[in-house]
Each structure stands twice: as structure tokens, then as C-alpha cells.
Amino acid sequence: MTHSDTDVIIAGGGLAGATLALALARVAPALRVTVVEAFPLSADALPESYQPSYDARSTALAWGSRLVFEELGLWSRLSEHATPIRHIHVSDRGRFGATRLAASEYGQEALGYVVDNRWMGLCLMRELLDTGTQWHAPAEVTGMEPCQHGVSVAVRTGDDTRTITGQCLIVADGGRSGLREKLGFQPRHHGYEQNALIANVSTSDSHQFTAFERFTDTGPMALLPHGSPSRAGRQSALVWTLSDKELGEVLEMSDGDKCQRLQERFGWRLGRFTRIGECNHYPLKLTTVDEPVRPGVALVGNAAHALHPVAGQGFNLALRGLMTLAEQFRLAAEQGLSPGDFHILRRYHELHSPDWKQTVQFSDSLIRIFGKSPAPVAVARDAGLVGLDLLPGAKRLFARKAMGTGGRRAVINGPAASGKI
């Protein structure tokens, strides 16, 4: 592995790419890692302190993801602005069925956490400053070709393009850059004919660290506790599913009318909606790639799979995959093998595939079951929510999915393990 410029090239320095870079620095420090990121990055630009913004976009981290970040040495810093989810309330609008989960039932302090994306990125950058990770930013990967000692990757910076040779290219720049398709991967898309509207909202009542999953006749919505990690406040992160027509109507409304429409759809479990922040939106679709690995290249994160956000599984699934990949790279380094060896990448895919298939099925089934459906189906799913709340075994399985403790995760300097409750 000494005939190339670097060992692992990561295209994309966002949450997935930066997490993989940190995992490799912890798990396989002998590997040379180079990250190519489109946005400018500078150690001097990192702020000394972090002041959360009301309009900050956030990510729901499952309990299993906390365990991963603890292993990476990141959690003590990340937890400074991580709002705990201590309760989950799942309900079907206009019907009596509901399911409730509480962290205390499983002897844990939280079922998960809500963290601002920018804060997570800053924490990752600060940790990476102390590693040997190399960065090319602002720059982007525009192509890749096999070469004698691995892969030859074209990196464009402004008007200039240079070539970097490595053992393996990891595509971690999401599903919108087009690099995945340039390299010949064929994603499959299933549109839900819906859109996700993302915003932060305030309510007259405290969230009491409760996450709400609310299924309505027009689509699901989620409200996640946001703000202070120690004091139950009145701010929540909203994921609101809307049709094209409904989205257009809502975007044209005043903030007061948006709150009123949201009140009609969600109800009064958090009191009155008093404020809604900046609204972002995007069309919803399930994207999967059946074979996300080839000799010398692998897709991770949203480049490999993108899920409906209402179940909060996307980044947590990606994180488990990243740790599985890092584990395989560690084993390859110990055996003197190239991380781009197809046997190494195929083994990673074999290990991660059951997790992503089950998670995709879980997320997709929620949308199909709780989407628009005839009255008999609605009655049946309502009874199912009641049964889920009453049957300990079924509820425990649901809790394992919610907490992200059912998939594999790597243990630094040790064998793989599965979290259990």
C-alpha cells in the first residue's frame, strides 16, 4: 500500500464522510485517509463556542448511535448540545390506538437524542484535527479509474483537476451529487408522492423530552424534543409529510396560518403552536442500491440508501454501516491487505446488508401501513397500536428498532457485537 498517494479516499466530508474518517483514525490508524469535501474547511474557521440557532437542522440519534460515538471518543463533546428523547408516543390521528415507550422501562436515561447537524459537524471536525486525516477542500471528486495499485481518482479544485491514487474510494457525498451514477451504480427509486417539510416549532406546553410520531390521513408527522439537553423546553423539531398540493398551500401561508394548520393536523398534546421557524422541504423517496460495492469503491450513507425520515432511521443505519466498514478495514490492515480488495468490501456488504434490508422494510412498512388507506385497514392498524402497547414482546422489538440496538456495530480494538436490551 506504499505505491499510492493515500490508502482510503473519502468523497464527501459531511456527517457520514467525517464520521468514517474519525472511525478509521481510531480503528485503523495505520491507514492513510484523505477526505475530499466541496465546502471550504479551515481549522481557523471553527468557532470557539457554539450558539444553537432556532432554525438549525437536526438529526435524531438512536441510543445505539450514542454507544458508537462513545467508542469514537466523541460523545462527551457531542452531548453538550444533545437533547434526550426519554419518551416516544406513537398515535393515529382521529383514532384511539397509541403506543408509548419510556427509556426508564429499559433502564436507560434516553431512547435517543436530537442533535443539530452543525454542532455534530463541528464536533467531528475538532476531533479530526488531532488525527492524521488529510483534507482537500473546497474540492470534489469527478471520476475514478482502476489503476495498477488501486484506483486513480480525479479531484477538481476550481478550474484545476489533479489525480490522486489510492487503494479505495468511498462515496459519501449523498445521493444528489451524481458521482454515484458517474461510476456506474444504478440506484432504485420509489417515490412516495409526498414531501417532507422540516422546521423548528414552539408550543405553549413543554415537550417533557417526548418524541411524537403522529400518523394522519394525509401522511405522517414527527415532533422531536429540541433545545436544552437538561431542561425540558417548548421547542421541537418538526418533520411534516405533505402532498405537492398541500405543500404549496402551506408554503404560501403566514407563520400564524402555518401554526393553525399544524394544530389541526397534530392536535393539542403540546398545547398551542406559537411559532414556526424557517421551512425547508424536499420530495420523499426510498432509494436503494442493490450492490453498493465494487472492486476499489463503496457507497455509504445516503449514496447507498435514503429512507423516509419519519422513523428517524436514516443516519443511524448509515452509522452502523460505517462502523462495520471501518472494522473490515481494520482487519484488512492487520492482514496486510488492501482496503479496496473486493473480498474486503464484499464482506462488509454481506455483514451490513441484513441490517439495511430490515431497516428499509421497517421504515417503508410504517409509511405503507399508516399512509392513506381504507377504513377497515385504518381500524386494523389502530388495533395493532393498542396490541403493541399491551404485548411486552412486540413492544420490546419495536423499542429495539427505535433505539437502534438491533444491528451490528464495531467495537474498537475488539470483535463486532450486537447491542441488546
Secondary structure, DSSP 8 states (H G I E B T S, - for coil): --SSS-SEEEE--SHHHHHHHHHHHHH-TTS-EEEE-SS---GGGS-SS----TT--EEEEEHHHHHHHHHTT-HHHHGGGEEEE-EEEEEETTSS-EEEEEGGGGT-S-SEEEEEHHHHHHHHHHHHTTS--EEE-S-EEEEEEEETTEEEEEEEETTEEEEEEESEEEE-S-SSSSHHHHTT---EEEEEEEEEEEEEEEESS--TTEEEEEEETTEEEEEEEES-SSS--SEEEEEEEE-HHHHHHHHHS-HHHHHHHHHHHH-STT--EEEE---EEEEEEEEE-S--EETTEEE-GGGTEE--GGG--HHHHHHHHHHHHHHHHHHHHHTT--TT-HHHHHHHHHHHHHHHHHHHHHHHHHHHHHSS--HHHHHHHHHHHHHHHH-HHHHHHHHHHHHT-SSEE--TTS--EE---
